Amino acid sequence: MYKDQKEPLAIDFVTKFRWPLLLTGAALMGLVVLFPKLGALQWIVLIPAMAVILTRLTDPGVNFRRMYGMGFCFFAVYFIIAWHWFLWMYPLDYAGLSNPASAAVVILGSVGMGGFQAVTAALLFPLLGLICRSKYLSRRPLLHPFIFAALWVILEWFQAHSGWSGVPWGRLPIGQSEMLLTLQSASLFGSYFITFLLVAVNGLLAYGFVYADKRRLAGVLALSMVTVNLGFGAVYMAIPSKGDTTVKAGAIQGNLASGEEWGAVGSTSRAIETYCELTRQAASEGARVVLWPETAIPVCIDRNGHIRDTLTELATECNITILVGIFTDCPEEEGDYNSVIAVLPDGTVAETAYHKRNLVPFGEFVPLRDMITVVAPMLMDINTLDHDLAFGKEASVIPFTNGKVGPLICFDSIYEDNALESVRNGAELLAIPTNDSWFKDSRGVWMHSAQAQIRAIETGRYVVRAANTGVSSVITDKGEVTDYLGTFKTGYVLQEAKLLNGRTLYTVIGNTFVYLCMASVAGCLLLQVTEKLSARGKKRTLDEDI
């Protein structure tokens, strides 16, 4: 018989204050993700909620419907905080919406998106309860924090692979973006491993609070996990990156919001003038490749010869490669691509272009268009285009004078598979053009920027990031931001970037760690089924004997 004994006073406290503890843990974790300067606290802020999770979900008196309700409330609080930046989009005057309609849309975006994500995430609670009530695991509560950590990993993976209905925006590792030592193990097993560590450590510390006779063991395990992770990070960051080729890379920030670029009289001409002048300045300081933001020029280059001529003349004049965010024709279907093209120093446009693969719902396409038109027509107005853009299908790598660059446009950068495919296709440098002007000066800007740091560590590649209104930056393969330009500033960032062709373990094995988590959870569920079948068999045999 397993001898772990619950502390009666702790159980009484957790039971009495279960809702405040549960929601406080969710809110604190959400706030740390918003403000990574508090990243050290991320290793403990979930303790109140985990104490509730580890006790209530294993209590036979709590049914699965109530577990799901607890899970929904927990994740709704967490995700609403993560998606709060929708409120900064008010007013939506650029879309022609009135102030009341704008308020309705931004509230629906913030609360609705958070609640929508919580619908699926809430399943983690009844799943944990189901697994941990098996005869084998109910006697081994020390495993419960690890099981919940594996379930959270699966949740984040599902959000990244379930299409537009699941967006991996509020990933836990974002909260560690200013504690780079703790993030370096993402180069081994991906950012999902960081999620696992964070949840497991919080769970072990909560376990030590609940189980009196195992506090020391739980504390030692939690401390060991944190120490080993920090130790690896310190050693890994001290190892110089292997690469002799460097290029002076510039990220151009024109500080032109979407409302200024899209549709206003003379907006295209003003954008071209701004970006051309900043590019000339960067070239005069030695830039060899410059990146313009997403849709810096909001026209289709295949239908505008004047724009093409302007870009090719600029590249020749400055003797540089210009990576331009612009629309291109989609020959396979009606509509355009949101693309990155490379204009080379010899005045030609590279044959290979990159097309955005993860389009933003209600920004670049309308999911369930027919239904939305009837149910929520105001959402149709958010899309600044009168048609849906076409989805890109390939991780195209663009050769340029100095090497090979793998673009990831805007939301592409929050999906780790995109960066993985680019590196596996030969990218030596990652380029992220984005339009974050919708976020204005909210924390959403910085959350998006932090995702680029994580992609750099996972892939072992430098990242050049150019945003319309900020944040633009150059990031090393260890996730260090060497220089950046904040929000609502006009200018450029210019830094030496290494062209690297080595492979991190993560780029080799991919999401193997996630699959191991899936296998572990599946094994636990299979154990539950096996136990029930065995119990039924024994009961049937006993009845026959009687």
ABEGO torsion letter per residue (X at the ends): XBABBBBAAAAAAAAAAAAAAAAAAAAAAAAAAABAAAAAAAAAAAAAAAAAAAAAAABAABBAAAAAAAAAAAAAAAAAAAAAAAAAAOBBAAAGBBAAAAAAAAAAAAAAAAAAAAAAAAAAAAAAAAAAABAAAAABAAAAAAAAAAAAAAAAAAAAAAEAABBBAABAAAAAAABAAAAAAAAAAEAAAAAAAAAAAAAAAAAAAABAAAAAAAAAAAAAAAAAAAAAAAAAAABBBBBABBBBBBBBBAGBBAAAABGBBGAAAAAAAAAAAAAAAAAAAGBABBBBBBGABBBBAAABAAAAAAAAAAAAAAGBBBBBBBBBBBAABBEBBBBBBBBBAAGBBBABBBBBABBBBGAABBBGAAAAAAABAAAAAABABABBBBBBABBBBBBBAAEBBBBBBEAAAABAAAAAAAAAAGBABBBBBBBAAAAEABAAAAAAAAAAAAAAAAAGBBBBBBBAAOBBBBBBAAGBBABBBBBGBBEBBBBBBBBBABBBAAAAAEAAAAAAAAAAAAAAAAAAAAAAAAAAAAAAAAAAAX
